[in-house]
Amino acid sequence: MMKKTIRIIVFIASIFLAIIVVLFVFIISNPELMFGKPYGPYHHEALITIPTKVVTVGQKRYTWFDREIYLIDDNNIVLSTARIPSDDRNIIGINDITTDGENLIVAALNAKNGLTVFSSDLKYKETLVSSSVRSALVAGDYIYYFRSNSAGEYFELRCFNRITRTDSFVSERFSNDTVTINGVTIYANYKGNLYTVADIDKVNQANDYILNETEEYGFNYHSQTQLGFCYNGTTGRVSVADGRITLVYDGKNYELDCSEISYLYNRIVINDHKLFFAEVDYKQNDNCIYDYCICHVGGSRLISFDFVTKTFNIENVLNENEYYISFGEGFVSHYSDGKLYRNGENVASVSTIKPQGEFMLYGKTNRGGTTKITRSVFFDTGSEIFYRFDDYSYLLKNEVW
């Protein structure tokens, strides 16, 4: 009886082992069933970041990107800490920063510390609003802000009175439009960023840091084909589609030819009755899956529109793999092959921006995981260049699931 039982156990084990071997051979022969279809190889992308907003607090300047706050100082852009002592942690998910001149006011995705005040050296002072905040601006004793949901989608404009410490509803959500409250006219662009119309000259009215959306959600150049603006209290928009730039303002359309496939730089500025913006020819590259890699940057054009003469003018032209850093404030600066140029003059040398290596993607066509090799950050005041270079090569993998 015992021998018979042993023979049955051995027989079952042999069958089980045979099944495992067959499955193993089948999986090795058909890896897509286990890991998904392979895509690639793609190179590791090299990115350029231009902060869209810089605020001066006391004697210090701050900006933000990647949901983090950075100090601009001594020709560097330095990651800083906005810590809440009671939680012993940094604020999570920076959406915007503004200032009353003395304090830095942070708008955050995290509802617990949605609108929080820090000193000029980033010492925590107080939390004003405990709800998720999309964008904020200071006007005298009032702080106006867009309240948002947990996904960062804004749905109403509110006002915090710093004297009475009261918070009140102002308006439902409005996009590329204005509202006037307490004698102040406020403009909100398509992304929900807030501006005071009286102080909007020479201010970048573009969307906040667009690369926040690219890391996980497949944000691409198609998403950067329209920007709103406000001039003389009237809103308008610039868009690119089907080889044509269209500017809509005051009920009229103005058009200019462009590349069949192009998108807009994330910068749009009013200066001396002119609107300045720039478009990029998108360069196809099947070896790269990430639209904001420098390999996709074809020729660029800086364009102005004169509100008096109602005419376009091509102000400047760049070659492929060159990139605008700043324009619209009386000077033009750009990156080219490891050098920075301002008004055509070489003002600094930096690390060359170029993709490297290769990796495979499994199971999906969009990015998954960390695949960028470098990120170069630039800020030009017209007299000073601030620069940061992040090397991510130590994080890279040859295969990404």
Secondary structure, DSSP 8 states (H G I E B T S, - for coil): -HHHHHHHHHHHHHHHHHHHHHHHHHHHH-HHHHH--EEEEEEEEEEEE--S-EEEETTEEEEEETTEEEEEETTEEEE---EETTTTEE-SSEEEEEE-SSSEEEEESSGGGSEEEE-TT--EEEEEE-S-EEEEEEETTEEEEEEE-TTS-EEEEEEEETTTTEEEEEEE--SSEEEEETTEEEEE-TT--EEEGGG-TT---S-S-GGGGHHHH---GGGGSEEEEEETTEEEEEEEETTEEEEEETTEEEEEE--SSEEEEEEEEEETTEEEEEEEEE---TT---TTSGGGEEEEEEEEEETTTTEEEEEEEE-TT-EEEE-SSS--EEEETTEEEETTEEEEE------EEEEEEES-SS--S--EEEEEEEEE-SS-EEEEEEE-GGG--SEE-
